[in-house]
Amino acid sequence: MTAMTHEPAVLADDPFDTANILDPYPFLARLRDAGPVSYLESTGSYAVAGYQEVYEVLTDFETYISSGGLGPRDIRKDSGWRPPSILESDPPIHTVMRRALTGVINPGTVRALRGPFTPPAVELTEELARRDRFDAVTDLAEKYPLRVFPDAVGIPDEGREHLLPYGNMVFNAFGPENYIFQQAFAHGDEHAAAVMRNCERENLSDTGFGARIWDRVQEGLITGQQATLLVRALLSAGVDTTVFGIGNTLSVLARYPEAWARLRANPKMARFAVDEALRVESPFQKFHRTVAVDTELGGVKIPAGAKVLVFIGAANRDPRRWGDSADEFDLDRSASGHVAFGMGLHQCVGQPIARLEMEIVLQQLLERVATIEPDGEPVPILHNVLRGFESLPVRITAA
């Protein structure tokens, strides 16, 4: 070994153990303490926990490729359960598909969504503000995205009940085929078939993002199969993470009453509050990439073909990037640069829509709710890679 490299620390911890999923932060702290890059015996992969190193993996798409799959298996050698999505592709295929999406989802088209996205948020928050307590997940976070996002894509009402379970399958497949995976896939064929039907052009409205993606087929930019996969990618990635993002944001703000008061006095700070909440309670916690060539990361040599397990949740709480208070929500902190939506080539193309939904919901709640606080213990969800809650009871006083 050269003077600049060292053997990685070897940890016996299992990141997919139930205890580490339900409360990930003690494990993530141990992971960072072991070094920015370590080796996990339980998964046979290299763990990347430092912010700088995670950022490098996310932005160096030639060394850390996505076409090997975001789960522990190399889908180039052992095909996955579905045709690869844009997330599981590299250039030049990814370049073509990304160009097709960015032509559809851009600042102008996202700004136009504020009008149709606001009335459902008003309706939901007005109803909730008439209570003294509600569940921030089941009564709001799960309801709002399913009201507005499928309409924006243009899928029919029939089959929307499959969106959440399908997304649950997609993201759990980024982890091992454990009990959690098996539960998610219990009715997998039914959910996958229903979602794929709604991605076909004949089942899409003429005004949604789905139809605009299919327009790219007529222009010769992408194939019909790629259009179907892009609509599918929007549906699978555009609901679950937004549900978790809204729930996680409210879980944080319920614990920081002074921040809620400041936001009510200045609602324009809502977007900054969302970013800081996404940093400290990242919905997307971890996923894999495959090393294409022998490389070195964080002073550790990693061989070609190895899997790296990228811990977004650890990077977003790395004290070397965010300071000694990295585990705390701070409304005065600039969360710019957090990696909750990824970074680089594979940065989530739908993130402006997710941000808009979270901002609208929060602003409407701030207008109608004077105080919000926990009303009992939240119930974290058991999920291989996402961090969120099955239930988040809160108590409020109306404005």
C-alpha positions, 0 to 999 in steps of 0.5 A: 500500500502507498503512503496515501492509502490504507486498509479500510476499517471492517465493520460487522454492523448490518445496515439492513438490520431492523434496529439500524433501519428504525433508528439509523443515526447511531449506526451512521455515526459509528460508520463515519467514526470508522472513516469516510470509507469502510468495509461491511462484512454483512453486505460484502460492500464498501460503505461510503459515509463521508460527505466529500466521498459520497459527493465524489461517488455521485458526481463521478458517473464513469467510475461509479456506474449505475448500470450495474443496478442500485441494489446489491446485485450486478444486474449486468450479470444477473438481470433485475426484476424489471427492465432498467430505468433511467436511474439504472443507466449510464451514458449514452443511453442515460443522456438521451433519456435525461434529455427527453425528461428535462425537455418536459420538466423544466422551471417553466412547466414546474411553475405552472403547477403551483396553480393546480397544486394549491387548491388541494393543499388548501382543502386538506389543511383547512380540514385538518386545522379544524381538529386538535390532532391528526396524523401527519403521515396518513392524513396529509403526507400520503394524501396530498401527493396522490391527489396532485402528482398523478394528475400532473403526469396524466394517468387515469384514476383507475390504478392509482391505488397501486402507486404507493405499493409499487414505489415501495417495491422499487426502492426496497429492491435497492436493498437485499432480498430480505423479509422487508423485500419479500413483504414489498413484493408480495403482490408485485406482479399485480402492482407492476402490471397496473403501473405499466398499463398507465404508462402507455400512451393510450392511457395517458391524458393529452395534457400531462407530463406523460403525453409530453414524454411520448411526444419525444417518440414522435420527434425521434428522440426516444423509443416507445419502450423508453417513453414507457420507462420514463413515465414509469420512472416519474411515477415510481420516484415522484410519489414515495419520496415526496410522501416521506419528504412531507412527513419527515419535514413535519416530524422535524418541525413538530420538535422545533416549536421556535422554528414553526413560530419563525416560519409563521412570521416569515412563510417565505422561509418555507423552502429553506426549512424544507431543504434543512429538513431534507438534510437532517431527515433524508428520505433516501438514505442509501443505495448501491453503485458499481465500481467500473475500474480499480479506484481509490476513494477516501484513501481506500483502494476499491477493486473493479466490480465491487459494490459501494453502498452510498449512505446519503443519510450519513453524508447529510449529517457529516460534521466535517461538512455541516459542523458540530450541530450536524444532527440538529435542525437549524433554520439559520443553516444553509443546507445548500449542497445537501445530497438528499436528491442526489447530485450530478448526472443522476440528480433527481430530475423531478426534484423541483416538483417534489420541492414545490409540493412540500413548500405548498403544503407547508405554507398552507399549514403555516397559514392555518396552524399556530402551533404543532407538536408531537402527540405520542411516539412516531412509528418509523417505517421498516424500509430497506433504503427510505427513511420515514414514518408509518404514523406521525401523530401531532397535536395542533392549535388553529391560527 
